[in-house]
């Protein structure tokens, strides 16, 4: 499956792909436009984009009444007390991705007590891992019942979260670790995917699906990858 990750999943829709929209928090967090203008930069040193958007979003209520059952909605939880409130708000058949590792928020994401979001009405209930996620933490998610893992979120730097090719070594390690232990896991590889050979490299080490995000800045490369995906299906 071809996923289009946040924030581009909010705006880009292609046939036979899955959009990941968000990330959404319980309450609205203002200042998205200004934070994008202030912090989104391309790093020639690292060959990737850096941002400090920090979960600015319209809040979960903005999508609850109009959600698409084919889309996935990224959820970020800033306080354990929000878990029950979100569980009551989010429909049981709404596909979600739990963002447990945003490096740009002012506090760490909640990453425990999340198994209450699991149910058999959702096709997707994904955990988006940090690039430096430990084996013990992956084991903990698996033992809670999670079977879908997205490798991975951006790399924390002083200037913000770094995406792009720098993620590949981290993702390779995560994918190999998960696949070696858990044959029933579904793994989404996201980070540094620009052409079909990148998809094949991830699949060869155990990934089932792939995701793009900042590649959407380059419509020509995105179009080429998308056409290759359609040919390979």
N, C-alpha and C positions, 0 to 999 in steps of 0.2 A: 504494500500500500504506500502511496505517495501522500505525505502529510505536508501542509503548509503551515508553518509555525507562527506564533505571535511575534511581532504585532501584525505581520502581513496577512495572517489568517483572518484578520478582521475585515480586510479589504479585497483580497485576491481570491477568486473562486474559479477553479478549473474542473471540467468534467472528469470523473473517475479519480478524484483526489478528495482528501479529508482536510477540512480547515480546522486548525486549533485556534480558537479565539480567546482573547484576554491579554494578560491575566487579570482576573476580577477578584476584588476583595469584598468583604461583607459591606463595608461602607464606601461611599464615593471618596476618591482621593484626587483632588484637583491639581491643575498645573501641568497637564500632559504636554501641551503645545510648547510652552516655554522651556520645559525640561528637555524636550527633544532638541530645540534650537540651541540650548546652552551646552549640551553634553554629547550629542551624537556626532562622532568624528571617525574618519577612516584612519587607521594606523598603518602607515607604510612600513614601519618597523616590524610589525607583527603580521601584516597582510590580512587584517580583519577590522571589523567595526567595533568601536567602543561606545558604551552609553551608560548614563546614570539616570535612566528614566524612573526607576524606583517605584514601580507599580502604580503610577498614576493611571486612574481608570474611572469609569462612570459608576462602578459598584455593581454587585450581582443583580440587584433589582432591575437594572437597565436591560437585562436579557431574559429574565425569568419568564415573562409573559409572551415572548416571541422567539423562543429558542427553536433551533432546527435540530431534529433528531439525528440528522446525518453529521452534524458538526460536533467537535469536541470543545469544551469550555475549560480553559485553564483557571484554576482556583488557587489563590494564595491566602493562607491563614496566618494572621499576625499574632493571635492570642488564643490560648486553649479554650477560653470561654466562647469563642466564635464558632467552635465546631458544631455544637448542638443547634445554634441559630442557623447555620448554613445548611445543615442536614434537613431542617424543617422547611427551608426555602427552596432548596434545589429538588426538582422533580426526580422521581426514582429512575425514569428512563432517559435522563439527560446525561449524555456522555461527558466525562470530566477527565482532566489531567491535573493532578495535585502538584503544584509548584512548591517544592519543599526547599528551594535553594536559591532564590533570587539574591544576587550579591549586592544589589543596589538599594535595598530597603534599609530603613533606619534600625530595624531589628531583625533577628533571625526568624525564618519561617517555622511554624509549628510542623514537626515531622513525626509526632507520635499520636496515638489515639485516633488514627485515620481510618481504621478498618470499618468503621460504621458507614463509610461511603460505598462499600462494596455491596453489590447485589446482582442478581441474575437478569435484571431488566436492562442493564447497561452493556452495550457492546464494548465500550472502552471505559476503563477506570485505571488510568495510567499514573505512575509516579515518575515525575521528571527529576532525574538525579543530578546532583552537582558533579562536576568533572573529577573532583577529588574524593568522591564517595568511598568510604571504607567497605571492605567485605562484610564486616560485622553489621554495618547499617543496612546493606543490601539483604543480608540474612534476616534482619529484623523485619524489613518490609515483606519479605517472602513469607515469613512465619505468621505475619498478620493476615496473609491471604492474597497479597498482591501478586499478579502474574504478568503485568505489563509495565515495562520500564523504558523510559526515553533517555538515551545517553547522547548528549547531556546539556545542562545549562551552560551559561557563559563562565569564563575564567575570571575570578576576581583580580582586579588590578587597582592601583591607586587612582586611576582615571575613570574606572568603571568596569563593567563586564565586557570581556573580550570574546568575540565570536570569530568564526572562520577556521582556517587551516590549523591554527594553533591547538584546536580541540582534538585533532585526530589522534595523537598519542594517548591522551586521556581516555577517549572513547574506545580505542582499541583495547586498552586494559580492562575497562568496565565490561565491554561486550564479551571478551574472552572469559572473564571471571564469572559473569552471570551464566553464560552458556555451558561452561565446564561443570557447574554445579546443578543447574536447573534446566533440564531438557524441555520442560513444559512452559517456560517463560516465553513471552512475546517481546522482542527487543526492537525498539525504534532507534535507528542511528541518525543523529542530527548534529552537524558541525563539520564544516569544510566540504560539504557535498556540492560540487560544481559541475561535474560531468559523470557519465555513466560508469566510468572506471572507478570513481569514488564509491558509488553504490555497490559495485561488485566487490571492492576491497572489504567493505563492511559486511556484506553478505557472506563472503568467504570465511570470515571469522565468527559468524554466528548470528548476525542481525537478520530480522525477518522483514522489516519495513525501513523506510528512510524518510527524513524530513529536511526541508529547506526553510530558511527564513531570510537572512540577509542577501541570499542569492537573488531575491526579488528586486534588489536595487539594479540588477543587470538583466533586463527583460530578454536580451538575446541569448544569454546563457541559460536563463530559466526556460525559455522556449525550446532550446536544443535539448535540455535534459528531459523536459516534458514529452517531447516527441519520441525520444529514446525509450522512455517509460511506456508509452502507448504501444510501441513496436514490440517491446519485450513481454507485454501482458499476455 
